[in-house]
Amino acid sequence: MKVDNTIYPLFLCNLPLPQYAVLYGSWFDHTHGWMSMRGKENFLILSYEELKWDTRSTVEKICQFTGKKLEPEELNSLLKNSSFHIMKENKMSNYSLLHGQYFNEKNASLMRKAISGDWKNYFTVAQAEAFDKIFQEKMADVPQEMFPWE
């Protein structure tokens, strides 16, 4: 297990200390704000896990929501060209054109592995338990099925 002790306090705590400040605020506050929009007619909430488990059905759900009809060959092309492998190699989607401007070689890759649950490789057991506790407190009013994590 590779524990990343720089990400954990940034993600979880949003402490007032500058070294723990999360750019743009707390993940919990940010996510809670968007969750308050669920059920609105013009708002669709999807999870990364949903997209990974059944990409085709999720794209079809997006099409239905937006009123966009795709022909079978268009849908197949969309699925192919939005795959992780293709997008990771595409300079227009992998942010490699911004190296030196916003990214350096240490944090050069915005696209990592495209797997769900990789957090387990970065949090210790104690950190995962602390996250679960804080998550339950801060997100108690949001249905748990909105977060289909392993």
Beta strands, then each sheet from edge to edge (+ up, - down):
end
